[in-house]
Amino acid sequence: MSCYKEIKILVSLLVALLIINSVECQYIKAFQRKISMEDIDRKIEIHSDHPLTLEDSIALALQNVRQIRIARLNVGIAEDRIITARSFLLPKIKASASNIWLDKQPGMYNPDTEVSFIAGEKEAFRSEARLLVPIYDFGRSFSRYKEMKLYKLSQESVVERTRQEVVFEVTEAYFNILMAERLKQVAQEAVRLNRAHLKQAKDFFAEGLVDKKDVLQAEVRLAQAEQRLFKTENDYEMAVSTFNKIIGVDIDFSTHVIDLLSSRPFTSDLKTCITLADQSRPELFQLRKHYEMARAAVDAAKAERYPRIYGTGGFKYDNDEYRLNDKEWSASLNMEISLFSGGGLTAQINEAKKKFQQAKEAYDDLITGLRLQVKGAYLAVVEAKKRLSVTEKAISQAEENLRILENQYMENIVPSTDVLDAQTLFVRAKADHYQALYYVNTAIACLEWAMGAKLSE
C-alpha cells in the first residue's frame, strides 16, 4: 500500500469527522433558542428632561436587572441538558486513525515446530469507524429526555416569576416617588399657609388687635412646617435614588416620572382572584413540572432493572501487508443488563420515589400558602379603597373648616391657635389622601404580584 493511499484514507476520515461535527453543530443551533438580552423587551434610553412612564421604567429595569439575565441563562442551560439527554436516543458515530511505529519486527513462535515467523510490519497505518444505534432500553433514555424538557419548562417559569417580581418592585418604587413628590407639595403648601398666617398675626399685633403670643405661636408653627418640608425633600431624593437603583441607572441621576397617582378601578372578588392565582402563578407551574419530573425520574430509575439493547456496526482498515484482509466490516446486536449493583439500583429507585412524594407535598403546601397570600393582598386593596373614600371626604371638610376659621380670625372671633390647628388638619387630610392613593396603587400591584396575573380594568 503506497504512502499516498494511506494519506488519502486518513484525509477522508478527517473530512467525514468534520462533516459529522458540522451537522451536529447545525442541529444544536437549530434546536437551541438564542439567549439574548434583546429578548427582554425593547431597549429604553433615559433622559433627564424626559419623564419616564411606568411601562418604560419596567422595560428599563428588565433590560438591566441581573436576576433576569441569570434566570434566562438557566433556561439556556436547561436546553443544553435537553440536547444531552436526547443524544442518548440517537445514533453515535466514532472514528479513529493511527500510524504505529515499532522498534522490533512483530513475530510469533511455534514451540512444536520450533519455527518463528513474522506477524506484522514495524510500521503500519490503521483506521476505524464505528456506529452505535440505540434500539430499546425500556424507556430509560426517553424518561431522562422527558425529565430535562420538564426542567426547561420549570426554569422558564422562574424567568416569568423573576419578571413579575421586578415589575412589582419597579411599580412600588415608581408610586413611592409620586407619593413623596405629593407629600413635598403638601409640606410646601403648609409652609405657605403658615407664612400667610404669621403675616396676618403680625399685622393684627401691630394694630393692637392680638397679643404677642399669636405671633409667637405662628412662628413656632412655621418652623415646624419648614422642618417637615426639609424631611419631605430628603424623602423625595431618597425615593428617586432607590428607584434609580431598581431600574439600573446611576442613583444620583435626576429621574422624573409621569404622574399616575390616581385611584385605579377595582371590581374583582376574592374567589376570582384565588382562581386566577391557581391558574397563573409561576411557582405552581414550576412545582407541577417538578412533580412530573420526579415521576419521570422514577420511570427512568425503574428502567435500570431491564436490559439495554443496541446495535453496532464498524469498518476497519489496516495496511499491514501480513494481514489477510486490509478491510473489515462488522455488525453486532448487543444486550446489557445489570445483574447486581450492591443495592445501589434499589436505592436510586427509592430516592426517586421519595422525591416524587416530596414534590407532591410541596405542591399542596404551596397552594395553601399562595391562597393565603392572595387573600391578604385582596383585603389590603379593600382596606386601601375604604381609606381613600374616607380621605376624599376629609379633604373637603378640612378645607371648609379652615376657610371658616380664617374668616372668623379675620373678624377677631376665634384665637390664632384655632386657625393653626385647622391648617394642620387640612395639611394632614391632604397628606392622608395622597398616601391612600399610594396604598391603593401599590396594594393592587401587590395583589397582581400575588396572583401572577394582571387584573382586568
N, C-alpha and C positions, 0 to 999 in steps of 0.2 A: 504494500500500500504506500503510495507516494506521500510525501510531506504535504504536497498541495491538496490532496484529497482529505487529509486529516484536518488541515486548516479550514477547508470548505465545510466539513461536517461541524466543526466547533463553531464557526460563524453562523451556520444555520440554526444550531441550538440556541445561541445567544439571541439571534433575531426572533426566534419563536418565544423565548422568555420575555423579551421586550414587548412583543405584541400582546402576550397574555397579560403582562403587568399593565400595559396601556389600557386594555379593555377593562380590566378590573378598576383602574383609577377612574375611567369614564363612567363606569357603573356606579361607583361610590358618589361621584359628583352629581350624577342624575338623581341618586336616591336621597342624598342629604339636602336639607333645607339650608340655604345660606344664612349664617348668623351675622347680621349686620346691624349696627346702630341706626341705620336708615329705616329699619323696620319699626322703630319705636315711635312712630308718628312723625309729623312734619317738623322740620327744623325751624326754631324760633330764634330771632335776634332781638335783643333787648336794648332799648334806648332810653336815656334819662328823660327825654322830652315826649316820650310816647307811653301813655299808661297801658298797663297790661290788663287784658281780660282774664277771667278765671280760666277759660279754656286755654289761652296762651300760657298762663302760669303752669297749668298741669302739663302741657306739652313740653315746656321748658324743663320742668323737673324730670319728666320721663326720659328726656334725652341726656340728662346729666347725672341722674342718680345711679350709683354703682350697684345697688342691690338689684336693679332691673337687669343690668348687664350680666351680673353673676348668675341670676336666675335663667337668663337666655342661654348662657354658656352651658349651664347644666342640661338644658334641652338638647344642645348640640352633643354633649357627652352621651346622653341617652340615645341619640340617633346613631352614634358610633357603636354603642353596645348592641343596637338592633342589627347593624351590619355584621358585627362579630358573631352574634347568635345565628343569624341567617346563613353565615358561611358554613355552618355545620350541616346544613341541609343541601348544600350544593357540592358538585364535584370539585376535586382539587387536582392540580397538575404540578408535578415537580420534575425538574431536570437537573442533571449534573454532568460535568465533564472534567476529566483529569488526564494529565500526562505523567507517567510514572518512570522514574529512573532508579535502577538497582545497581549496587556495586558488584554484584555477582550474578552469574547466569542461573536462573531458576532451573532446578532439575529434580529428578526422582531416582530412587534406587530400589531395585527389586532384590531382596536378600536371597530369594530362592534361586534366581538365575545369576545373581551377583553381577547384574547388568545395570548400569546407570545411563540415564538419557536426559536430554534437555526437555524441560516442560514449559518454557516460555522465553520471551525475549527480555533483554536487560532494559530496554526502553519500549514502552507501549502507551498507546492512547486509548482511553476508554470514555464512553459517554452513555448516559441512561436517561430515559424519560418515563415517568410513571403517572398513572391516572388512578385516583381513588374515588369511587362512586358510592355514596351512602344509599342503601336500599331500604332498610327498615330498622328502627330502633324502638318500636313500641311507644312512639310519641315523646321520647326523651328530648330530642333536639327541638321539635316543634313547640313543646311546652316551654323550653327556655326562650325560644324566639318570641312566643306569645307573652311571656313574662316581661321581656325587655320592651315590647311595644306598649304594654300597660304602664311600664315605668316611665316611658316618654310622655304618655298622657298625664300621668301624675305630676311630672315636672312642668308641663305646660300649665297645669292648674296653679302651681306655685308662682309662675310668672304672672298669671292673672291676679292672684291674691296680692302679690307684691305691688302690682299696678294699682289695685284698689286701695291699698294702704297708703301709697304715695298720693293718690287722688284725695283721700280723706285728710292727710296731713297738710297738703297744699291748701285745700279748701278751708280748713280750720285756721291756718295762718293768714290766709287771704282776708277772711272776715275779721280776724283779730286786728289787722291793720285798719280796716274800716271802722271797727268799734273804737280803737284807740284814737283815730282821727276825729270821730264824732265827740268823744269824751274831751278831747283837747278843745274842740269848738265850744262845747258846753262850759268848760273852765274859762275860756276867753270871754264868753258871754257873762259868766259870773263876775269876772273882774270888771267888765264894762258896767254892769248893774251896780256893783259896789262903789265904783268910782263916781257914778252919777249920783248915788245916794249920799256919798261923802260930800260932794259939791253942794247938794241941796242942804245937808245938815250944816255945813259951814256958812252958807248964805243965811239960813234961819238963825244961826248963832250970832252972826254979825248984826242981824236985825233985832236980836234980843228975844227971839221967839222961842228958843230952846236952850237947854242947859249945855254946858261943855261936854257932859257925858255922852250926848248924842253924837258929837263929833268923834270922841274917843272910841265909842262902840263901832262907828262906821269905819274908822281907821283900822281897828283890830280885825274886823270882818274882811276888809280889803286885803290886809296882809295874809290872812288865812286863805283867801281866794287866790292870791298870787302864788302862794306855796303849792296849792293844788294844781295850778297851771304849770308850774315847773315840773311837777311829778308827771302830769299827763303828757307833757312834751317829751320827757325821758321815756315814758311808756311807749309813745309812738315810735321813737327812734329804735327802741329795742324790738318792737313788733316788726318794723321794716327789716332790721338786721336778721332777725330769726327767719323771716320769710325768705330773705336772700339766701341764707344758708340752705334752706329746704329746696329751693329751686336751682341751687348750684351756681350762684353768682357771688361776687365779692360782697361781704357783709356790709361794707361801707358805701355800696352803690346806692344812689338816690332813686329808689324804685317807687313808682306811682302805680296805683291800680284804679280801675274803673269802679265807681260806687255801685254796689249791688245790694246794699243793706236795706232790704225791704222784706215784707212778710211773704213767704212762699206759701202757695196753696197746699193744703194737706187734707185729703179726704179718705185715706186708706184706713181700714180697720185692722186690728191685731191679727185676726185669723188670716187675712190676705197676706200680711207681712211675713208671718211664720211660714205659710205655704210657699211664698216666693223665695224665702231663705232656704227652705228644704230643696228647692229646685236649682238654686243659683249659687249657693255658697261654694267657692272653690275647694275649701277644706273637705267638705263632704264628698265632692267628686274625687278628690285625691285619695281619701280613705277608701272609697269604693274601689278605686283602682288598686290600692294596696291589698284590699280583700281579695280581689280577683288574681292579683299577682301571687298571693300566698297559696291560693288554690292551684294555680299553675305550677308553683314550686312543689306542692305535694304530688301532683301528677308526674312531674319530672323525677322526683326522688323515688317514687314507686317504680318508674320505668327502669331504674338502675338494676332492678332484680332480674330483668329479662334480657335476652340476648341482643347483641347488636350485629346486624347483617350488612355486609358491604362487599363490593366487588373491586378488584384491582386489575389493571392492565399495564403492560410496560413494553418498552423496546430498549434493547441494549446493543451497543456496538463496541467491538474490541478489535484493534488492528494487529493483535498478536498473531503472527503467522503460524504459530504452533497450535492455535485453537482450530478445532474442526469447522466451526461456524463463526464468522465475524459478526453476523447479525442474528439477533434472537428476539422473538416476540413471545409475550407471556400473558396469561389471563388467569384469574383465580376468583373463586367465590369463598368468602370468609365469614366466620361467625365467632363472636367473642361473648363470653358470659362470666360474670363474677360469681365464683362458687363459694368463696369465703372472704370476708372483709374484716374479720376480727370484731364484728359488732358495729363497725363504722357506718355501714349502709342503713342498718336499723335505726341508729342514732340520727342520721340525716333525715329519715322519714319522720321520725318522732318530732324532730326540731321543726320541720316544715309544717306538720300538723298543729303544733303549738303556736307557731307564728300565724297560722290561719285563724285559730281561735282568738289570738291576741288582736288581730285586725278587726274581727267581728265585735269584740268587746269595746275596742277603741271607737269604732263607728257608732255604736249605740250610745256610748258616753258622750261623744261629740255632739250628737243630735240634741241631747238634753241640754248640754251647755250652751249651744248656739241658740236654741229656742229661748232660754233664759236671757241670753244676751239681747236678742231681738225684742223681747218683752220689756226689758229695762230701757232700751233705746226708744221704743214706742211710747212708753209712759213719760220719758223725758221730753218728747216732742209735744205730747198733750199738755204737760205742765208748762212748757215754754209758750205754747199758744195761749193758755189761760193768763199767764203773766203778761203777755203782750197786750191782751184785751184790757186788762186792768190798767196798765201803764198809759194806754192811749186816752182813757178817760181821765186819769190823774193829771196829765199834762194840761188839758183844757181847764180842769178845776183849779190847779195851782196857778195857772196864768190869770184866770179871772180873780182869784183871791189876791194875787199880787197887785193887779190893777186897782181893786177896791181899796186896799190898804195904802197904796201910794197916793190915791186921791184923798183919802182921809188924813194922811200925814200932811199933805199939802194944805189942808184946812185945819191942821193942828188938833185933830180929833184923837189920833192914836199915837203912841210913842214910837220912837225910832226902832226899838227892838222888834216891834210887830212887822215893820217893813223888812228888816233884815231877816227875820225868820221866814217871811213869805218868799223872799228871794232865794233863801236856802231851799225851801220846799220846791220852788219852781225848778231850780237847777237840778235838784235831786230827782225830780219827776222826769226831766228830760234825759238825765243820765240813765235812770232805770229803764226808760223806754228804749234807748239805744242798746243797752245791754240785753234787754229782752229780744230785740231784733236779732242781735248776735246769737243768742241762745237758740232762737227758732231755727236759724240757718244752719248752725253747727249741729244742732240736735237732729235735724233732718239728714244732714250729711252723715252723721254717726249711724243713724238708722239704715241708710243706704249701704254704709260700710258693713253693718251687722248682717244685712240681708244678702250682700254680694250682688246687688242689682239696683238700678235707678228706679225711683218712684215715678209713676206716671203723673204728669202735671194736671 
